[in-house]
C-alpha cells in the first residue's frame, strides 16, 4: 500500500462503502495509482497500467475467486485493494499478496483500514491462508506499515535494494498475516 501526504488527517472519519470492483471502476482505479507510479517508489511499476492491464487484473482476480474491491465515499471511488497470487507455483495457492492504494485526499480518514479489513474478510472466504504485504522503503508508503500492523500483520523480513526506480535503489519490507 502507498501513502502520500495525509490531507485527510484530522478530519472526522467518513465510513466508506466497500464493494467488489467492476469494469466501470477501473478508470478511477487507474487515476488513483498514476501519481504513485510517476512520482514515488511505492510501486515498482514504471509506467501506469493501461485500461487493458486493469481489465486483465480484474478478470484474473475473478477467475481465481480472489477479491478486487473498491472503496467509495459519496459515490466516488477513493481507494482499491485486491489479492493476487504470491508466487506462480501450485504449492503457493493459498498465499496471496495484497495491494491497496488510496486517493491522497482520503488518507487519515479510516478508508484504508475499512478497505484492507474487507479484503482480508474476502480472502478468508476465498480460502486464503496467508496474506503477504510488500511495502517499499519510500516516504510515500509511511502509512502502510501502521495500517497493516493494525490489522494483525507482522514484519517477516526485508529485501534490500531489490528495485531501482527514479534513480535510486529501493528495499522492501515483507509483512505477513495468517488468516486461518
C-alpha positions as CSV (number, residue, x, y, z in Angstrom):
1,X,0.0,0.0,0.0
2,X,1.1,3.5,-0.5
3,X,0.5,6.7,1.4
4,X,1.1,10.1,0.0
5,X,0.9,13.0,2.4
6,X,-2.2,12.8,4.6
7,X,-4.5,15.6,3.6
8,X,-7.4,13.8,5.3
9,X,-5.7,13.6,8.7
10,X,-7.6,15.3,11.5
11,X,-10.9,15.3,9.6
12,X,-13.9,13.4,11.0
13,X,-13.9,9.8,9.7
14,X,-16.4,9.1,7.0
15,X,-17.5,5.4,6.6
16,X,-16.7,4.3,3.1
17,X,-18.8,1.9,1.2
18,X,-16.6,-1.1,0.1
19,X,-17.8,-3.3,-2.7
20,X,-16.5,-5.6,-5.5
21,X,-14.8,-3.7,-8.3
22,X,-16.4,-3.7,-11.7
23,X,-15.0,-2.6,-15.1
24,X,-16.6,0.8,-14.8
25,X,-14.4,1.5,-11.7
26,X,-11.1,0.9,-13.5
27,X,-10.7,4.4,-14.7
28,X,-10.9,5.7,-11.2
29,X,-8.5,2.9,-10.0
30,X,-6.0,3.9,-12.7
31,X,-6.3,7.6,-11.7
32,X,-5.6,6.6,-8.0
33,X,-2.4,4.7,-8.9
34,X,-1.0,7.0,-11.5
35,X,0.7,9.6,-9.2
36,X,2.2,6.7,-7.2
37,X,3.7,5.3,-10.3
38,X,5.0,8.6,-11.7
39,X,6.1,10.3,-8.5
40,X,7.1,7.7,-5.9
41,X,8.8,4.4,-5.4
42,X,6.0,2.7,-3.5
43,X,5.1,0.7,-6.6
44,X,7.8,-0.8,-8.9
45,X,5.5,-0.1,-11.9
46,X,7.4,2.4,-14.0
47,X,4.6,3.1,-16.4
48,X,1.0,3.4,-15.3
49,X,-1.0,0.3,-16.2
50,X,-3.2,0.7,-19.3
51,X,-7.0,0.1,-19.3
52,X,-6.4,-3.3,-20.8
53,X,-3.9,-4.1,-18.0
54,X,-6.5,-3.2,-15.3
55,X,-9.2,-5.3,-17.1
56,X,-6.8,-8.3,-17.1
57,X,-6.1,-7.8,-13.3
58,X,-9.8,-7.7,-12.6
59,X,-10.5,-10.7,-14.8
60,X,-7.6,-12.7,-13.2
61,X,-8.9,-12.0,-9.7
62,X,-12.4,-13.0,-10.7
63,X,-11.2,-16.2,-12.4
64,X,-9.2,-17.2,-9.3
65,X,-12.0,-16.4,-6.9
66,X,-9.9,-13.6,-5.3
67,X,-11.2,-10.2,-4.2
68,X,-10.7,-7.0,-6.1
69,X,-12.5,-4.3,-4.1
70,X,-13.1,-0.5,-4.2
71,X,-14.0,1.9,-1.5
72,X,-16.4,4.7,-2.3
73,X,-17.2,8.0,-0.5
74,X,-20.2,9.9,-1.7
75,X,-20.3,7.8,-4.8
76,X,-16.7,8.3,-5.9
77,X,-14.1,5.6,-5.9
78,X,-11.4,6.7,-3.4
79,X,-9.4,3.5,-3.0
80,X,-8.9,0.0,-4.1
81,X,-7.5,-3.3,-2.9
82,X,-7.0,-6.7,-4.4
83,X,-5.4,-10.0,-3.7
84,X,-3.1,-11.7,-6.3
85,X,-1.2,-14.9,-6.2
86,X,2.1,-14.6,-4.2
87,X,4.0,-16.9,-6.5
88,X,3.0,-19.0,-9.5
89,X,3.9,-22.5,-8.2
90,X,0.9,-24.6,-7.1
91,X,2.1,-25.1,-3.5
92,X,1.6,-21.3,-3.0
93,X,-2.1,-21.5,-4.0
94,X,-3.3,-20.5,-0.5
95,X,-1.0,-17.5,-0.2
96,X,-1.7,-14.1,-1.8
97,X,-0.1,-10.6,-1.9
98,X,-2.3,-7.7,-1.0
99,X,-2.3,-4.4,-2.9
100,X,-4.0,-1.3,-1.6
101,X,-3.9,2.3,-2.7
102,X,-5.9,5.3,-1.6
103,X,-6.6,8.7,-3.1
104,X,-4.4,11.1,-1.2
105,X,-7.4,13.3,0.0
106,X,-8.9,10.3,1.9
107,X,-5.8,9.3,3.8
108,X,-6.1,9.5,7.5
109,X,-9.9,9.0,7.4
110,X,-10.1,5.3,8.1
111,X,-10.7,4.3,4.5
112,X,-7.6,2.1,4.3
113,X,-8.5,0.3,7.5
114,X,-12.0,-0.4,6.2
115,X,-10.8,-1.5,2.8
116,X,-8.0,-3.7,4.0
117,X,-10.3,-5.3,6.6
118,X,-12.8,-6.1,3.9
119,X,-10.1,-7.5,1.7
120,X,-8.9,-9.8,4.5
121,X,-12.5,-11.0,5.1
122,X,-13.0,-11.7,1.4
123,X,-9.7,-13.6,1.3
124,X,-10.8,-15.8,4.2
125,X,-14.0,-16.6,2.3
126,X,-11.8,-17.4,-0.8
127,X,-9.8,-20.0,1.2
128,X,-6.6,-17.9,1.5
129,X,-4.4,-18.9,4.4
130,X,-1.6,-16.4,4.2
131,X,-1.5,-12.7,3.1
132,X,1.8,-11.1,2.3
133,X,2.3,-7.3,2.0
134,X,5.3,-6.0,0.2
135,X,6.0,-2.4,1.3
136,X,8.6,-0.2,-0.4
137,X,11.0,1.9,1.6
138,X,9.7,5.2,0.4
139,X,8.3,8.1,2.4
140,X,5.1,7.9,0.5
141,X,4.5,4.5,1.9
142,X,4.7,5.7,5.6
143,X,1.1,4.8,6.3
144,X,1.4,1.2,5.0
145,X,3.2,-0.3,7.9
146,X,0.9,1.0,10.7
147,X,-2.2,0.1,8.6
148,X,-1.0,-3.5,8.2
149,X,0.1,-3.7,11.9
150,X,-3.4,-2.5,12.9
151,X,-4.9,-5.5,11.0
152,X,-2.6,-8.1,12.5
153,X,0.3,-8.2,10.0
154,X,3.8,-8.8,11.4
155,X,7.2,-7.9,9.8
156,X,8.8,-11.1,8.4
157,X,11.8,-9.6,6.6
158,X,13.4,-7.0,4.5
159,X,14.7,-7.4,0.9
160,X,17.5,-4.9,0.4
161,X,17.9,-2.9,-2.8
162,X,15.6,-5.2,-4.8
163,X,14.3,-2.4,-7.0
164,X,15.7,0.6,-8.8
165,X,13.3,3.4,-9.6
166,X,13.7,7.2,-10.1
167,X,17.5,6.7,-9.9
168,X,17.6,5.1,-6.5
169,X,17.8,1.6,-5.0
170,X,14.6,0.6,-3.1
171,X,14.3,-2.0,-0.4
172,X,11.0,-3.7,0.5
173,X,9.6,-4.8,3.8
174,X,7.7,-8.1,3.9
175,X,4.7,-8.3,6.3
176,X,2.5,-11.3,6.7
177,X,-0.8,-12.3,8.3
178,X,-2.2,-15.8,8.8
179,X,-6.0,-15.9,8.2
180,X,-6.8,-19.4,9.5
